[in-house]
Amino acid sequence: MTQALANKCVWVTRPQGQADLLCQLIEQQQAEAVHFPVIEIRPAGDTSDHVACFRQLDQYYAIIFTSRNAVNAAFAAGLHADAIASSTRVWAIGAATAEQLHEQGIEKAAHAGGQADSEALLSLPELQSDQINGKPILLVKGLGGRELLAETLISRGASLQLAEVYQRCLPRFETNFVTNLWQNKSPDVILVTSNDGLKNLVELTPDEYRTQLYRTPLVLMSMRMLDYAKYAGFISTLEVAVEKSDPGLLSALLKLSGD
């Protein structure tokens, strides 16, 4: 067993319900995993339009899910696997999202592999202009976020319908919760998986710990996040996961720690 992470404190900032496996993998490396969820996932406000979409799924050539959160929120809002026709194509942003769809009864979801981002999905031959021009596509996503996927699908001629089924919010913690974390569980490394998470991490950190935060090494999910971290003021070591999965994040963490 590697000793690279032994006795180190690693903060995992994923939302509630999405950090257990990653924390277990970290603890197997003799490190302490501290779950500090810097994003709260909540349903979108008015879901009436989405419910209407989910009742007419046979009108879509394809359905695209942008995250596990999108899958969970869509099914909570009234989507049913048996409402998706066998002829309807289903794509997921990555393997984890495809697995979440499988758990909901959708076994045919395709994805672009471990990269798990819009660029990789858009590189698929099935999503080029000659395949989707003039065809109706339902994009299931969160409020806001990147527009690259939607804008590119539209530019390729797709007739795009958005179902924005959840929102990412700044969580509320009890008074002094974050201060106590910094005092008693000061991180050697922080794992952050989105730009929203980075933004919230900074906002949640008390002023007296901001300098320490900016000097704490980070494991990130993409080069886009790395650029954002530098823009936000981080001057620490930044490591980007090659594969956007729990094992991929662990590999990046081990690399950063010198294993």
C-alpha positions as CSV (number, residue, x, y, z in Angstrom):
1,M,0.0,0.0,0.0
2,T,1.3,3.4,-0.9
3,Q,2.4,5.8,1.8
4,A,2.1,9.0,-0.3
5,L,-1.1,10.1,1.4
6,A,-0.5,8.6,4.8
7,N,-1.7,10.9,7.6
8,K,-2.7,13.7,5.1
9,C,-6.0,15.5,5.4
10,V,-7.9,15.7,2.1
11,W,-11.0,17.7,1.6
12,V,-13.6,16.4,-0.8
13,T,-16.0,19.2,-1.9
14,R,-18.6,17.3,-3.9
15,P,-22.3,17.7,-3.0
16,Q,-24.0,15.5,-0.5
17,G,-24.6,11.9,-1.8
18,Q,-21.7,12.1,-4.3
19,A,-18.6,11.8,-2.2
20,D,-18.8,8.4,-0.4
21,L,-16.8,6.3,-2.8
22,L,-14.1,8.9,-3.4
23,C,-13.7,9.3,0.4
24,Q,-13.4,5.6,0.8
25,L,-10.7,5.4,-1.9
26,I,-8.8,8.2,-0.2
27,E,-9.0,6.5,3.2
28,Q,-7.7,3.3,1.7
29,Q,-4.5,5.2,1.1
30,Q,-4.2,5.9,4.9
31,A,-5.3,9.5,4.5
32,E,-8.1,11.3,6.3
33,A,-11.0,12.3,3.9
34,V,-13.1,15.2,5.1
35,H,-16.3,15.8,3.2
36,F,-17.0,19.5,2.9
37,P,-19.8,19.9,0.3
38,V,-19.4,23.4,-1.2
39,I,-22.4,23.0,-3.5
40,E,-26.0,22.1,-2.7
41,I,-28.1,20.6,-5.4
42,R,-31.7,21.7,-5.4
43,P,-34.6,21.1,-7.8
44,A,-35.2,23.9,-10.3
45,G,-38.0,26.2,-9.3
46,D,-40.8,25.7,-11.9
47,T,-40.7,22.2,-13.4
48,S,-44.0,22.3,-15.3
49,D,-42.4,22.8,-18.7
50,H,-40.0,19.9,-18.0
51,V,-42.8,17.6,-17.0
52,A,-44.5,18.4,-20.3
53,C,-41.4,17.5,-22.2
54,F,-41.1,14.2,-20.3
55,R,-44.6,13.3,-21.3
56,Q,-43.8,13.7,-25.0
57,L,-40.5,12.1,-25.3
58,D,-41.4,10.3,-28.5
59,Q,-41.1,13.6,-30.3
60,Y,-37.3,13.7,-29.7
61,Y,-34.6,12.2,-31.9
62,A,-32.3,12.1,-28.9
63,I,-32.0,13.0,-25.2
64,I,-28.7,14.2,-23.7
65,F,-28.0,14.2,-19.9
66,T,-25.2,16.5,-18.8
67,S,-24.6,15.0,-15.3
68,R,-25.6,12.6,-12.6
69,N,-27.5,15.5,-11.0
70,A,-29.4,16.0,-14.2
71,V,-30.4,12.3,-14.3
72,N,-31.6,12.3,-10.6
73,A,-33.5,15.6,-10.9
74,A,-35.2,14.6,-14.2
75,F,-36.5,11.3,-12.7
76,A,-37.6,13.2,-9.6
77,A,-39.5,15.6,-11.8
78,G,-41.4,12.9,-13.6
79,L,-39.2,11.3,-16.2
80,H,-39.8,7.5,-16.6
81,A,-37.5,5.1,-18.4
82,D,-40.3,3.3,-20.1
83,A,-41.4,6.6,-21.7
84,I,-38.3,6.7,-23.8
85,A,-38.9,4.9,-27.1
86,S,-36.4,2.3,-28.3
87,S,-35.7,4.4,-31.4
88,T,-34.7,7.5,-29.3
89,R,-31.0,7.9,-28.8
90,V,-29.7,8.6,-25.3
91,W,-26.3,10.2,-24.6
92,A,-24.6,10.9,-21.3
93,I,-21.8,13.4,-20.7
94,G,-19.6,10.5,-19.3
95,A,-19.5,7.1,-17.8
96,A,-20.7,8.1,-14.4
97,T,-23.8,9.7,-15.9
98,A,-24.4,6.7,-18.1
99,E,-24.2,4.5,-15.0
100,Q,-26.7,6.7,-13.2
101,L,-29.1,6.3,-16.2
102,H,-28.5,2.5,-16.0
103,E,-29.6,2.5,-12.4
104,Q,-32.8,4.3,-13.5
105,G,-33.5,1.6,-16.1
106,I,-31.9,3.2,-19.2
107,E,-29.3,0.7,-20.4
108,K,-28.6,2.1,-23.8
109,A,-27.0,5.4,-22.9
110,A,-23.8,6.2,-25.0
111,H,-21.0,8.4,-23.9
112,A,-17.6,9.6,-25.0
113,G,-15.5,7.8,-22.3
114,G,-13.5,9.0,-19.4
115,Q,-13.1,12.7,-20.5
116,A,-16.7,13.4,-19.5
117,D,-17.0,16.9,-20.9
118,S,-18.9,18.8,-23.6
119,E,-15.9,18.8,-25.9
120,A,-15.6,15.0,-25.9
121,L,-19.3,14.5,-26.3
122,L,-19.4,16.9,-29.2
123,S,-16.6,15.0,-30.9
124,L,-18.8,11.9,-31.4
125,P,-19.6,11.2,-35.1
126,E,-23.3,10.8,-34.2
127,L,-23.5,14.4,-33.0
128,Q,-22.1,16.1,-36.1
129,S,-24.1,18.3,-38.4
130,D,-24.8,15.7,-41.0
131,Q,-26.4,13.5,-38.3
132,I,-28.5,16.0,-36.2
133,N,-29.3,18.8,-38.6
134,G,-33.0,19.5,-38.3
135,K,-33.6,16.9,-35.6
136,P,-35.2,17.6,-32.2
137,I,-33.0,17.0,-29.2
138,L,-33.8,17.3,-25.5
139,L,-30.9,18.6,-23.4
140,V,-31.4,17.8,-19.7
141,K,-29.1,20.0,-17.5
142,G,-28.8,22.3,-14.6
143,L,-29.7,26.0,-14.5
144,G,-26.8,28.1,-15.9
145,G,-23.5,26.4,-16.4
146,R,-21.5,26.1,-19.6
147,E,-23.3,27.0,-22.8
148,L,-20.9,25.2,-25.2
149,L,-22.9,22.0,-25.6
150,A,-26.2,23.8,-26.3
151,E,-24.7,26.5,-28.5
152,T,-22.8,23.9,-30.6
153,L,-25.8,21.6,-31.0
154,I,-27.8,24.6,-32.3
155,S,-25.0,25.7,-34.6
156,R,-25.1,22.2,-36.1
157,G,-28.7,22.5,-36.9
158,A,-30.4,20.7,-34.1
159,S,-33.8,21.8,-32.9
160,L,-32.9,22.1,-29.2
161,Q,-35.2,21.9,-26.2
162,L,-33.7,22.6,-22.7
163,A,-34.9,20.9,-19.5
164,E,-33.1,22.7,-16.7
165,V,-34.1,20.5,-13.9
166,Y,-31.8,21.4,-11.0
167,Q,-29.8,24.3,-9.6
168,R,-26.5,24.6,-7.8
169,C,-26.6,26.6,-4.7
170,L,-24.3,27.9,-2.0
171,P,-24.9,25.7,1.0
172,R,-25.6,27.1,4.5
173,F,-23.6,25.9,7.4
174,E,-23.9,26.5,11.1
175,T,-22.0,29.4,12.6
176,N,-18.3,28.6,12.9
177,F,-18.5,25.3,11.0
178,V,-16.0,26.3,8.4
179,T,-13.8,28.1,10.9
180,N,-13.7,24.9,13.0
181,L,-12.7,22.9,9.9
182,W,-9.8,25.2,9.2
183,Q,-8.7,25.1,12.8
184,N,-9.1,21.3,13.4
185,K,-9.0,19.6,10.0
186,S,-6.7,21.9,8.0
187,P,-6.4,20.4,4.5
188,D,-3.2,19.2,2.9
189,V,-5.1,18.9,-0.4
190,I,-8.5,19.9,-1.6
191,L,-10.4,18.1,-4.4
192,V,-12.8,20.4,-6.4
193,T,-14.8,19.2,-9.4
194,S,-16.4,22.3,-10.9
195,N,-15.8,26.0,-11.3
196,D,-18.9,26.7,-9.2
197,G,-17.3,24.6,-6.5
198,L,-14.1,26.7,-6.6
199,K,-16.1,29.9,-6.4
200,N,-18.2,28.6,-3.5
201,L,-15.1,27.3,-1.7
202,V,-13.5,30.8,-1.8
203,E,-16.8,32.4,-0.7
204,L,-17.3,30.0,2.2
205,T,-13.7,30.5,3.5
206,P,-13.4,33.1,6.3
207,D,-11.2,36.0,5.4
208,E,-8.5,35.0,7.9
209,Y,-8.0,31.7,6.1
210,R,-8.1,32.9,2.5
211,T,-4.3,33.1,2.2
212,Q,-3.9,29.6,3.5
213,L,-6.6,28.4,1.0
214,Y,-4.9,30.0,-2.0
215,R,-1.7,28.1,-1.0
216,T,-3.4,24.7,-0.5
217,P,-2.8,22.3,-3.4
218,L,-5.8,21.4,-5.5
219,V,-6.9,18.4,-7.5
220,L,-9.2,19.6,-10.3
221,M,-11.3,18.1,-13.1
222,S,-10.2,20.0,-16.2
223,M,-7.7,22.5,-17.7
224,R,-10.6,25.0,-17.8
225,M,-10.8,24.7,-14.0
226,L,-7.0,25.1,-13.7
227,D,-7.2,28.4,-15.6
228,Y,-10.1,29.5,-13.4
229,A,-8.2,28.6,-10.2
230,K,-5.3,30.7,-11.3
231,Y,-7.6,33.6,-12.2
232,A,-9.3,33.3,-8.8
233,G,-5.9,33.7,-7.0
234,F,-4.6,30.2,-6.2
235,I,-0.8,30.1,-6.2
236,S,-0.5,26.5,-5.0
237,T,0.3,23.3,-6.9
238,L,-2.7,22.4,-9.2
239,E,-3.1,18.9,-10.5
240,V,-5.7,18.0,-13.2
241,A,-7.3,14.5,-13.3
242,V,-6.7,12.8,-16.6
243,E,-9.9,10.7,-16.2
244,K,-13.0,12.4,-14.8
245,S,-13.9,9.6,-12.4
246,D,-13.3,8.7,-8.7
247,P,-10.3,6.5,-9.6
248,G,-9.1,9.3,-11.9
249,L,-9.3,11.8,-9.1
250,L,-7.5,9.5,-6.8
251,S,-4.7,9.0,-9.4
252,A,-4.3,12.7,-9.7
253,L,-4.2,13.0,-5.9
254,L,-1.5,10.4,-5.7
255,K,0.5,12.1,-8.4
256,L,0.3,15.4,-6.7
257,S,1.4,13.8,-3.4
258,G,4.5,12.3,-5.1
259,D,3.5,8.6,-5.5
